[in-house]
Amino acid sequence: MTQQHAWFIEHVEAFALRHLEPDEERSFRDHLERCAECRKELDRIERELAWLPMGVKPVTLRPGLARKLSRGVLGEREPVWRRVVPWAIAASVALTAGTIALRARADARNAAAQLAAASQALDAARDTLSVLRNTRKVMHAAVQMDGQEGGITILADPVSHRWNVVVHDLPQLPPGEHYQFWFITDGGMVRGTEVHTNLEHPAVMTMGMPKEGGNVLGAALTVEPAGTSSGPPRGQVLAHLML
Amino acid sequence: MAAASESPAPRGPLTLERASALRERLVARDERALEELIALATPWLLGVAQGMLSDADEAEDVVLDAFRILWDRVDTLSDDQPGLMAWLLRIVRNRAIDRLRARRRHGLRIERAQRSGVLGGEYDEPVTPNEAAHPGWHVHESVHAALRDLPEDQRTAVQLAYFSGLTHSEIAAQLAIPMGTVKTRLRLAYGRLRQALAPLKDWV
């Protein structure tokens, strides 16, 4: 037995239990690749002390953790997906059905225009689904409006820098007002899109980041008076979400 | 794909036959078997990870990693390798140590280990009925007794090394003793523990 091998044999237990310094661990791993005796000894120690971690008491799982773990292992999405994906699928089906209906009814003169519009709608649906597939961050805020409890949910794709924004369960506003989506940037509030929604029809929008304003830090939803198409928010702030 | 359920851990004795069947079902990609294993093993795995990391979110990440690795590799585990639970415990502990070292906040880590410790102060705490009903509790009792029976200086060394993830040199600095003394205490302690734990068998 060489002096070097003697050191490894002496420290195999410390290696098995992770007590060595990082550089010693690296040396040990290199040695293990060519030393059957140390591998055998390592295996024996790991077996003999396999149950030592169970000296720690078990903990009571928080509600939902077991479900989260099984979803995490199986690659399933978080519950918010279960709420949003059906909308996107329904939208795609409706668009497809609409396309077929349009095609059936179209006469020779407007068929091309209708098909182009349907194709555009399908592209939009594909875009929505693409963002859904690549979502890595989900933001949600509850919104109270006229006694109704609705919400705004943002599903962010960090690769394409596009968002799916869902505004749901909010009442239709009276004439003269509209819901307005805003980007919060480090250069200030940047106007996004008007949001057309009511209690029966959630608004589902896919949008890219604004070209002005700098880095996007979050988003807000306000009620704005009709006719304001530029400038900072003037109306009631319903919700804001920060990344 | 089967829906995940929030079912409680299956009660009753875990026989070797049942453990073997669970493994076979996992190899067959039975998602219900995965849910059963999660229900059985997570209280113990989370206990280890939380004790070492002192961070519930990180601990859950570590446990999730372990189940993912198991799910991906269960068909490569040979029959002569340790059982699923022993394998998961080792993965969780190793991952937790990796995270502790990645933090590079040894001062905080040592302070935490000293302040609370995974095992510190637990020896005389009463056992609640819920705890005792966990499958695997008999293993915990045996390990706990083996640790309790160690001389105090050896038990402290094991706590810092094994349950808090400190290296020899960190323990020596923490206890203000020579590194050779740390090694000796640990060697003696693990010798006793190996003898005491030898009769324990796989239960998952």
Boltz contact constraints between the chains, C-beta under 6 A:
constraints:
  - contact:
      token1: [A, 13]
      token2: [B, 190]
      max_distance: 6.0
  - contact:
      token1: [A, 18]
      token2: [B, 97]
      max_distance: 6.0
  - contact:
      token1: [A, 19]
      token2: [B, 161]
      max_distance: 6.0
  - contact:
      token1: [A, 19]
      token2: [B, 167]
      max_distance: 6.0
  - contact:
      token1: [A, 19]
      token2: [B, 168]
      max_distance: 6.0
  - contact:
      token1: [A, 21]
      token2: [B, 167]
      max_distance: 6.0
  - contact:
      token1: [A, 47]
      token2: [B, 82]
      max_distance: 6.0
  - contact:
      token1: [A, 48]
      token2: [B, 194]
      max_distance: 6.0
  - contact:
      token1: [A, 50]
      token2: [B, 82]
      max_distance: 6.0
  - contact:
      token1: [A, 50]
      token2: [B, 86]
      max_distance: 6.0
  - contact:
      token1: [A, 51]
      token2: [B, 139]
      max_distance: 6.0
  - contact:
      token1: [A, 51]
      token2: [B, 143]
      max_distance: 6.0
  - contact:
      token1: [A, 51]
      token2: [B, 197]
      max_distance: 6.0
  - contact:
      token1: [A, 51]
      token2: [B, 200]
      max_distance: 6.0
  - contact:
      token1: [A, 53]
      token2: [B, 48]
      max_distance: 6.0
  - contact:
      token1: [A, 53]
      token2: [B, 89]
      max_distance: 6.0
  - contact:
      token1: [A, 53]
      token2: [B, 93]
      max_distance: 6.0
  - contact:
      token1: [A, 54]
      token2: [B, 44]
      max_distance: 6.0
  - contact:
      token1: [A, 54]
      token2: [B, 139]
      max_distance: 6.0
  - contact:
      token1: [A, 54]
      token2: [B, 140]
      max_distance: 6.0
  - contact:
      token1: [A, 54]
      token2: [B, 143]
      max_distance: 6.0
  - contact:
      token1: [A, 55]
      token2: [B, 143]
      max_distance: 6.0
  - contact:
      token1: [A, 55]
      token2: [B, 144]
      max_distance: 6.0
  - contact:
      token1: [A, 55]
      token2: [B, 147]
      max_distance: 6.0
  - contact:
      token1: [A, 56]
      token2: [B, 47]
      max_distance: 6.0
  - contact:
      token1: [A, 56]
      token2: [B, 48]
      max_distance: 6.0
  - contact:
      token1: [A, 56]
      token2: [B, 51]
      max_distance: 6.0
  - contact:
      token1: [A, 56]
      token2: [B, 118]
      max_distance: 6.0
  - contact:
      token1: [A, 57]
      token2: [B, 47]
      max_distance: 6.0
  - contact:
      token1: [A, 58]
      token2: [B, 43]
      max_distance: 6.0
  - contact:
      token1: [A, 58]
      token2: [B, 44]
      max_distance: 6.0
  - contact:
      token1: [A, 58]
      token2: [B, 47]
      max_distance: 6.0
  - contact:
      token1: [A, 58]
      token2: [B, 134]
      max_distance: 6.0
  - contact:
      token1: [A, 59]
      token2: [B, 43]
      max_distance: 6.0
  - contact:
      token1: [A, 59]
      token2: [B, 46]
      max_distance: 6.0
  - contact:
      token1: [A, 59]
      token2: [B, 47]
      max_distance: 6.0
  - contact:
      token1: [A, 61]
      token2: [B, 42]
      max_distance: 6.0
  - contact:
      token1: [A, 66]
      token2: [B, 6]
      max_distance: 6.0
  - contact:
      token1: [A, 66]
      token2: [B, 38]
      max_distance: 6.0
  - contact:
      token1: [A, 66]
      token2: [B, 39]
      max_distance: 6.0
  - contact:
      token1: [A, 67]
      token2: [B, 4]
      max_distance: 6.0
  - contact:
      token1: [A, 67]
      token2: [B, 6]
      max_distance: 6.0
  - contact:
      token1: [A, 69]
      token2: [B, 38]
      max_distance: 6.0
  - contact:
      token1: [A, 69]
      token2: [B, 64]
      max_distance: 6.0
  - contact:
      token1: [A, 69]
      token2: [B, 67]
      max_distance: 6.0
  - contact:
      token1: [A, 70]
      token2: [B, 4]
      max_distance: 6.0
  - contact:
      token1: [A, 70]
      token2: [B, 35]
      max_distance: 6.0
  - contact:
      token1: [A, 70]
      token2: [B, 38]
      max_distance: 6.0
  - contact:
      token1: [A, 71]
      token2: [B, 4]
      max_distance: 6.0
  - contact:
      token1: [A, 72]
      token2: [B, 64]
      max_distance: 6.0
  - contact:
      token1: [A, 73]
      token2: [B, 67]
      max_distance: 6.0
  - contact:
      token1: [A, 73]
      token2: [B, 68]
      max_distance: 6.0
  - contact:
      token1: [A, 73]
      token2: [B, 71]
      max_distance: 6.0
